[in-house]
């Protein structure tokens, strides 16, 4: 395992160069505590499978999310332990599949919140590509397109 200082320097160097996405193998929840987190959910906020279960167990707040009444193409937000946690709403029900369009709109909504609130770093899994089965090549390109005009840096974690 690399010393944390070396990893930090590598991430800073990557942050100064396009693309805005860095890839790390490891546990998403081991990211620095000052980074925002993001993942995809359904409007019904079921979060009963995949990484969504880990978010539900770690951050709770299901009723808080439901009260925000966000639909597909929007983004629910909670603040936990000094950071924002983004819930990209990409479909109506947990049993549905998202579209690339709903994911793009959710990303744009998240970007707007980040810019309004000074968020510079987001850590996420390969959003939409686990149980939702979107194509990561298309999704990563979409993320780069949405965030290309910002200084927001995104780290994608894979196990």
N, C-alpha and C positions, 0 to 999 in steps of 0.2 A: 504494500500500500504506500502511495506517495505521501510525503509530509503535506499537511494541510496548506502550508505556505506555498509550496510548489504548485499545488492544484489551483490555488487562488491566483497566482501569477499567470498560469496558463489560461485560466478563464478570462482574466483581464486582457491578455493579449488577443484572445479570440474575440472579445467584445469590441475591440477596435477595428475589426475587419469584417466585411461581409462574408458569408451570410450572417443573419442575426440569430442563427440557431447553432447551439453547441450540443454535442451528444455525449452522455456519460452513462456508463454501466453502473448500476447500483440502485439503492433504495431511494425513491423519490423523496421520502420523508426525512432523509439525511441531508437534504439541501440546507444551505445557510438559512437561519431563522428569520433573516430580514428579506428573504425573497418571497414574492407572492406565489401561490400555487393555483393550478387550474386543472380542470377535468370536465368531462361532459356528463350531463344528466338529462333525464326526461322531465317534462313539465309536471308530472305527478310526483316527482321527488322520491321515487321508490328506493333507489340506490340499494338494490338487493343482490347485485352480482358484480363481479370484477372489482376493479380498483375503487369503484364508487362505495363499496362496502367499507373499505379502509377509511375513506374520507368521512363517511357517516359515523363510523366508530370513533375516529380521532377528533372530529370537530363538532359532531352533533348538529343541533340547530335545524332539524328538518322542518319544524313548524315555522321557524324564522324564514326559511327559504320559501315555503309554501305561501307565506304571507306577502312575499314580494310579488307574487302572481306573474311570474315571467313565463312567456311562451316561447315556442321554437324560434330561434333567431335572436334571442335576447340572452342576457347574462345576469344571473343572480350573484350577489356578493355578500360575503360575511367577513367581518374582521375578527381575527383570532390571534391571540398572543402577539399583537403588534404588527400583524401582516394581513393582507387581503387574501381571501380564498375565493377564487372565481369558479362558478358553476355555469358552464356553457350549456344552455338549454337548446338541445338540437332535435328534439322530437317530442311528440305529445305524451306517449305512454312508453313505459319501459320495454314493452314487447315490440314496439315499432323500430324501424331503422331510420337513422338520420339521412338527410340529403347533404350534398356538398354545399348547397346554397344556404341551408339553415346553419351549418357549421361556420361558413364564411360570415354570415350576419352576426353570429354569436362572437366570433373573433373580433369583428369591428366594434361591437358593443364593449367588449373587454378592453380593447385598445383605447377607446374613448375614456373609459373609467380610469385606466392607467395614466393617461395623459393629464386628466383633471386632478389626479391625486398623487402625482409624482412617483409613480411606480416605475422603476428602471429595470427590474429583473423578475422574470417569471420562470418557475420550474413546473414541468408537466410531464405526464406520460405521453406515449404516442396516441394523442387524443383521437377518438373516433375509429381507431384501428384495432382495438381488441375485440370485444364482443360485438361492436357495431360494424366491424368488417369493412370500413372504408380503406382505400388504398393509401398507404403512408406516403408514397412518392407524390401523389396529388395533394395530400393534406400538408406535407412539409412545404411544398411549393406555395400553397395557399397562405400558410403562416408567414412565409418570407414576403409574399406580396402585400399582405395586410400590414406588416410591421416594418417594411422597408424604409419608410419615410420617418421613422422614429429612432430614438437611441435606446429603445427597449431591447434588452437581451434575453433570449429564451434558451433555457437548458432543458433538453428532452432526456429523460431517464428511461433506461431499459434494464430489465433484470438480467 
